[in-house]
Amino acid sequence: MKRLVKVVAAIIENDQQEILCALRSPEMSLPNMWEFPGGKVEANEDIYSALKREIAEELGCKIETFNEVFNDNTHEYDTFIIKFDLN
């Protein structure tokens, strides 16, 4: 059975209506793909707390969430299934 990975990501927009995204490293899994900042949801963690924690770890920023999901999607890869919530 494939493992299920829950992840969250943030849509971060500046005053010029530019949206922050990053290109994954060639050494990472799913290399050279574009992604929004975020990461894995830990056990017993809700998606909003996970998003705040991930942004603090990755960008050194504190954020407030709208406590609503912009989009969610589940995608099956060869070795795992990803449940993705975009806030």
For each residue, the residues with C-beta under 8 A, 3 or more apart:
1:
2: 76 79 80 81
3: 80 81
4: 80 81 82 83
5: 40 80 81 82 83
6: 40 41 47 82 83 85
7: 38 39 40 41 82 83 84 85
8: 38 39 41 47 50 51 54 84 85 86 87
9: 35 36 37 38 51 84 85 86 87
10: 36 37 38 51 55 63 65 86 87
11: 19 36 70 86 87
12: 19 20 36 37 63
13: 17 18 19 20
14: 17 18 20
15:
16:
17: 13 14
18: 13 14
19: 11 12 13 36
20: 12 13 14 36 37
21: 34 35 36 37
22: 34 35 37
23: 32 33 34 35
24: 28 30 31 32 33 34 35
25: 28 31
26: 31 32
27: 31
28: 24 25 31
29:
30: 24 33
31: 24 25 26 27 28
32: 23 24 26
33: 23 24 30
34: 21 22 23 24
35: 9 21 22 23 24 38
36: 9 10 11 12 19 20 21 86
37: 9 10 12 20 21 22 54 55 58 59
38: 7 8 9 10 35 51 54 55 58
39: 7 8 50 54 57 58
40: 5 6 7 50 54
41: 6 7 8 45 46 47 50
42: 45 50 53
43:
44:
45: 41 42 49 50 53
46: 41 49 50
47: 6 8 41 50 51 69 85 87
48: 51 52 65 67 87
49: 45 46 52 53
50: 8 39 40 41 42 45 46 47 53 54
51: 8 9 10 38 47 48 54 55 63 65 87
52: 48 49 55 56 62 63 65
53: 42 45 49 50 56 57
54: 8 37 38 39 40 50 51 57 58
55: 10 37 38 51 52 58 59 61 62 63
56: 52 53 59 60 61 62 63
57: 39 53 54
58: 37 38 39 54 55
59: 37 55 56
60: 56
61: 55 56
62: 52 55 56
63: 10 12 51 52 55 56
64:
65: 10 48 51 52 87
66: 87
67: 48
68: 87
69: 47 72 85 86 87
70: 11 86 87
71: 85 86
72: 69 83 84 85 86
73: 83 84 86
74: 81 82 83 84
75: 81 82 84
76: 2 81 82
77: 80 81 82
78:
79: 2
80: 2 3 4 5 77
81: 2 3 4 5 74 75 76 77
82: 4 5 6 7 74 75 76 77
83: 4 5 6 7 72 73 74
84: 7 8 9 72 73 74 75
85: 6 7 8 9 47 69 71 72
86: 8 9 10 11 36 69 70 71 72 73
87: 8 9 10 11 47 48 51 65 66 68 69 70
